[in-house]
Amino acid sequence: MPDVISAFNLITRLPNLGIVSIAGNIDDSLSEVRVCDLTAVRGDIPSYVRNLVTAYEPDLVGLSCMTFQHPSAMALAKTIKSIDKDLPVVLGGYHPTIAYTELARDREVRACVDFLVRGEGEQTFGELIEAIRGKRSLDEVDGLSYRYDGEFRHNKPRKPLDLDRINPPDRKARIIQEGFHLFGRRADVLETSRGCTMDCSFCCITQMYSRTFRRYSVERVLQDIESVRRNGVQSLLFVDDNITLDADRLEEICDGIIERGYNDLHYFVQASVSGIVSRKDLAGKMARAGFKCVFLGIENTSEKNTRLLDIGRKLRGPENVAVAVRLLKENDIIVFGGLIFGNPDDRETDFRETLTVAKELALDIPVFYLLTPYPGTRLRDEAVRQGLVGDGTPEWTHYDCFHPIRTKNLSASEVGFRHWEACENWFDHWRWLWYNKVKKHYPVYGLRIMARMWPRHLWKRLLRALRIKSARDLYMTDMADGRAPYSVLRRIG
């Protein structure tokens, strides 16, 4: 899907790993596979897709989407059906996995989608092709929902895959090979493991992978790094859900990277606080292996929200957050810190306190999320029970981690304003200009980001100081024109 979050789009544009992994696991004798990452397409997306379908004349089109991208997926499915109403369309990814029952009831989905792939797609998609080729029955394909007489039939779920039996991704299947970057350096994505055994109440990862943690062999990981390195990639994002669950193995990967000289690449990774503090020397080894950025899942540090979000295992005590940040920064690793605002019990003061935590931690890049009650999560059940969200079909465009829902004490509009205010107030934190490590590793690109963001903030500050505009006026303007810090850039419809 072409939709991206504006703030992330300033820093990176990355290809989709899941669809090239599926491409690498399709029987060559049955199908030729081509993959297109629409994030890298310039210009009119529907026209581009129409031209693709006309040029390649596919037998089957697969679309992968996250929840907030659902409207774009539907627009593309309609575009494809307008070219050939009999051309089968498959929808897969996180969204069809966690919300397939709601999608199956949706008239729009039933009109333009023929199949839903739930969970990991490598084997399910391959078996779907076999069924289309007449080599098996559709009802034999685990993890598949298929349309029959205008309604969807849901086959039984597929068990988590044995990663030893998954072929490497077929990145050569990409129609677009250029245009992907991290801080301006040519980039790609890679995984070393799947899943997470933690049980955070807001997380939907377990809906995709169950509550498992499965590992690729270290040798397979190193071979994959070598492959993308030969293709001229300069930076790699590990998309593992929680790579630090097994600190021993992460150290082994770091050792392999160093021994083979692959530490000339820049590596980006997600990590838990508990994983970083479990080994005091882990951050140093990561730095020697070329790890330049860590996205640290802090989420929240207040006692009530730590309990509500069920993140105790991730933090091993809020005091460890500062330890993890310090260990990473002492080794010149950029720290992205993820923090969640708008929790069910939050008041206005909680927004200010969370912002203060971000400043005291001296995060290099704070990411201020808004609580999103995804279907299938315990948090959604609780939010419905408390009347904070409805129990009907959600407005899927709002499920992007940056649309507000109300708390027990604040309206949704007030939550949105307080979140916007916290983001704006971060820019008044001038010490950031001196201590952040972005300017050390990526000085030119860091200046470009600041040149894009700071002048607009300073202009808004001037309007407020001169009492030409109030903070709420500016908030409403930003929301109306899609220029809020975490707005979604939609390129279809």
N, C-alpha and C positions, 0 to 999 in steps of 0.2 A: 504494500500500500504506500502511496506517496505522502500520507499525512505524517507530520512530525511536530514535536513540541518546540516552540520558537527558541527558548533558551538553549536547548540541547543542540539545535540546528546551528547556533553560533560556533559551537565547539567541534562538532563532528557530523559526518554523514557516513553511515555504515551500511553494508549489504546485509541481506537476510541469510543467516546460516542454515536455518531449518530447511529451506527449499532446495539449497544445493546439497544438503545431506540426503534429502529424499531423491534428488537427481542421481546421486552416486549409488543409490540402492535399487534402481530400476533395472530390470533385465534388459540388456541391450538388444536381445533378439526380439523383444516385444515392442519396444518403443524407442524413439529418439526424443531426447528431452532438451528443452531450452528454458532458461530462467531469465526473468527480467525484473530487476529491482527498480520500481518506479520512483524511488526517492531521488535517483540520479537523472531522471528525465526532465529536460527543460521544456517549457511551452505547454501546449494543451494536452492534458493526459488522455482524455477520451479519444481524441484524434490519433494520438500515438498508439493506443491500444487497438483501435480499429485498423490501423495500418499494419500492426503486428499480426493480427488475426488473418487479415487478407493475404499477407506475404507468406506466412508459415502454414496456413490452412490446417490447424491442429485438429486432432480427433477428440481432445479433452483439454480443458483449461482449468487449472487450479489456482485459487486465490487464498492467500494466507493473511489473516488479520487479527489484530488485537481488538479489545472491546471498543475503544474510542474510534477505531477505524471502520467499524461496521457500516456506517452510511456510505463510505467510499467504496467498500466492497460491493454493496448492493448496486451502486451506480455503475460500477464496472461490469457486474453480472448482467445488468440490463443492457449495457452497451454491447456486450458479447452476444446476447440473445437477439439483439436487433439486427445483427449481421447474419446469424444462423440460429433460428429458434430451436433447432434440434442438436446444436452443439452442447454436449454435457458440461456443466460447470460444477466444480468441487470447491467447497469452502472448508478450510482447515486452520489450525493454529490455536492459540489460547482461547479466543472467543467462542468458537463452536464447541470447544471442549468443556468449558465451564457453563455455557448457557444453551446447550443443544436442545433442551426441552422447550425453552422459550422460543428459540428460533424455529423449531418444528411447527409451532402454532402460528407463526407469523405469515400472513398471506403473501407479503412481498417476497419473503424467502422461498415459500413454496412455488411462487411464480417463476423464479429465475435461478434457483439453485437445485441441482439434481442429487448431490451427495454432500454429506458432512463427514469429515474425518476427525475423529475425536482422539485426543492424546497424541502420542508419538506417531509420526506419519510414515516413517520409512517402510515398514512392512505393510501397513494398511493400504497405503497408496499403491504399492506394487501389486498387492493382491486384487485391488480394485481393477487395475489394468488387466490382470489375468482374467477377471470376471467379464470385463468388457470384450476381451478376445475369445470368450467362450471356454476358458480353461477351468473355470470353477463357478459356483453359484454365488450371487451377491449375498445371500443370507449366511454364507460360510465365512465372510470377511469380518473378523472381530474388529471392534472400534469404528465400524462404519454405520452411518445412518443413510438410508436411501429412500427416494421418493417412489411411492407406489400408489397408483390411483389417486393422485393428488394429496396424499398424506405421507408422512415419514415413518418408516419402520426403523427401529433402533436395534442393531445387533448387540450382543454382549460386549462389554469393554474388553480391550486388549490388555493383557498383562504387561508390566514393564519389560522392555526389551533387554536382551543380553547384549551389552555393548561390544563384547568381543566378536559378535556376529554382524556388526554394522560396518559397512565399507566406508572409507574416507569420503568426505564431500567431493562432489564434482564441480569445482569452481570454474572449470573450462566451459561448463554449460551456460554460463552467464552471457547474455547478449551484450550487456554493458559491462565493460571491464574497468573503466576509469571513473573518476569522480568521487571516490570514497576516501575519507581522510579522518584523522584525529589531530586536532590542532595544526592542520595544514599539511601533515605528513601522510603519504599514501598508506592506507590502512585496510585491514581485513579482520575477520572474526574467526574464533576457534573455540572449541570446548574441550575440557579435559575430564569433565564429570557431568552427571545429571542428577538433579533432585536435591532435596534437603530433608533431614530428619527432624528439624525443629518444627514447632507447631504454633507459630505466631498466628494470632486470631484474625489478622487482616490479610493474610497471604493466600493466594490461590495456586501456588506452585504445586501443592499436593494434588490439586485437581488434574494436573497434567501428568505428573510422575508418580502419584501415590506418595506415601511418606517413605521414600527410598533415597539412598545415596549410592549411585553406581559410578564406577571409575573406568575410564579407558586406561590401557596399559601406558606406562610412562614412555615406552619406546614408540608406541603409536602417536602419542602427543608430540614427541620430538621429531618424528618423521613428518607430521603435519606442519610443524613450524618450519622445517627445512623446505617443504614444498612451497609455502607462501613466500618464504625468503627468496627462493629462486625466481619468483615472479616479480621481484622488485618491491615487495611490501616493506614499509619502514616501521609501521606500528601495528600491534595486534591487540585486540580486545578479547580477553577470555570471558565468555558469556556464562560460565558456570554459575549456578544459583548460589552455591556456598563452597567455594574451593578450599576454604580454610577449615572445613569440617575435619579434614585429614591433614594436619600440619606436617606430619612426617612425609607424606607423599608430595606436598607442595615443595618441601625442601629438596626432595629427590628430583623434581622437575627443574628446580632452580639449579641444582648441581649439574644436571644434564645440559641445560642451556649454557652454563658457564664452560663446561668441559668441551662442548662442540663449537664454542665461539659464536653462539647465536645471541649473545648479549649485546650485539650491535643494534638489535631491534629495540623499540620502546614497547613495553607491555603495560596494559591497563587491566585491572581486575576488580571484581567485587569481593568484599571480605566482611566477616563479622568481627565485632569488637573482641569477643571471646577467643576467636581464632588467632588474632594478632597478639593478644597478651599471653596466650598459652605458651609461646616460645619467645623469650626476650631477644633471641638472636635471629628470629625469622625475618624481621623487617630488614636487617642488615644484609642477609643473604638475598632477599628479593631485590634489594637495591643493586647488589653486585651482578645480579642476573639481568638487569635492564628494566626492572619494574619502575615506571615513572609516576603512575597514578594508581591510587586505591580508592574505590568508592566504598566508604565505610557505612554500614547500615546501623546508624545510631538510633533512629526512629524517635525516641523521646527519653528524657532522663528523670522526669518527675515520677514519684512513687506511684501515684494513682494511675498514670498512663502506662508505666512499665507493667503494672499488674493487668490493666485492661487489655493491652496489646499482646500480653503474654510473651514478652521479649526477655525475660530474666535470663534464660540460657544464652541468648545472644550477647548479653552485656556482662554476665557474671558480676553484677553490681554496677550501678551507674558510675561509681568512682573509677572503673576501668576504662571508661570512655576517654578520659583525659590521658590515661597511660597509653592507650592505643594510638591516639593522635600524636602524642609526644614521640613514641617509638618510630612512627612513620616519618615525621617531620625531621627528626634527628638524622635520618638517613636520606634526606633530600627527596622524599617521595611526596608528591602532591596529594593532598587529602580532600576528596569530595565527601562532604558529610550529609547524609540523608536524614532529614528531620520531619516529623509528621505533626502538622497543625490541625486544629478542628476536631479533636477527639470528643467523644460524647459528653464528657463532663467539663469541657473547656469553657472558661470565661475569658473576658478581654485580657485579664492579667496573665493568663497562660501564654498568650501570643507574645507578650513582651518578655516573659521569663524565658521562653524557648529561644527567642532572638538573642537574649543576653547570653544564654548558654553557647550559642554559635559563635558569638564574639569572644567570649572567654576562652573557648577552645582554639581560637585563631585558625579556623578552618580556611583552607586555601580557596575552596569553592563550596559554599553551602547550597544545598538543594532543599528548598522548602516545599514539601508535599502537603496536600490536603488529604485527609482521611477519605478513602474510597471503599465503600462496602461492596466488594465484588460478590457476585452470586457464588454460592457454594462455600462461603467462608463463615466461620462462627461469628465474626463481627457483623456480617450482614444480618444473620438471624437475630442478633441482639439489637441491632439498629431498627429492624422491623418491629421487634417486640416493644421497643421503647417509643415507637411512632416517629422516629427520626427520618425514615424513608418509607415509601409505600411498599406493599408486598406484591404489586402488579409488575408488568413488564417494565423494566427501567428505561430511561432515556439513554441509549447506549453512548451517545456523543459525550455525555457527562462523565464517563468512566475512564478518565485520563489521569487521575491522581491530582488534578488541579481545579476541579469543579467543586464548589462548596456544597455541603449538606448542613442542615442546622444541627446545633448541639442542644442539650437540655436548657442552655442558658442564652443562646444567641440564635438569631434567625440565619438562614442560609446567606442572605445578602450581607449581614453583619460579619459572618465568618469570612466571606469573600473579601470584604473591605479590610478586615484586620490582617488577612494574609497578604493582600496587596501592600498594605502599610508596612508590614514587616519586611517585605522584599525591598521596598523603597528605602526604608530606614537603614538597611544594610549598606547602602551606598554612602551613607553619612559616616561610615566606619572607616575613616581615612587611614588608620594604621594598616588596613589590608593592603594598601598600595605598596607598603614597605616590606611586609613579612611574607606575602604570598609567593609561592615557589613556581607559579606559572611563568612569571617573568624570567625566572632563571633558566627553565628548560625550553620555553617557547617564547622568547622575548618579542619577536616580530608579531607572531600571531596573538600574543597576549595584548599587545598594544592595539591591534586591530579590534579585539573584543571590547577593550575599554573605550576606544574611539566610537564604537557603535552604541554603547550603553550609557556612559557617563554624561555626555552632553545632554541627552534627553532628560536624565534625572536632574541635572543642574538647572535646566530650563523650568522643570516643574517646581523645583525648590524656589526659583525666582518668582514664579507666578504666585506661589503661596505666600512668600515673604511680602510681596507687594499687594496681597489680598485681592488679586485679580481673579484667582481661582481657589476654591477650597480643596482640601484633600479629597473629599467625597466627589466633588466635581471632576477632578482629575481621574479618580478611580472609575467613574462612570464613563468618561471619555475613553480611557484605556480599554475597558471592557467592550465598548461599542465598536471600536475600530480594530480590535484584535491585537493591541499592542501591549497588553499586560505582560509581565515578565515570563509567565508560563502559558501563554495562549497557544492554541493549536493552529498550525498552518495547514488549512484545508485547501486542496487544489482541485477538487471535483465538486460540482454542484454549488 
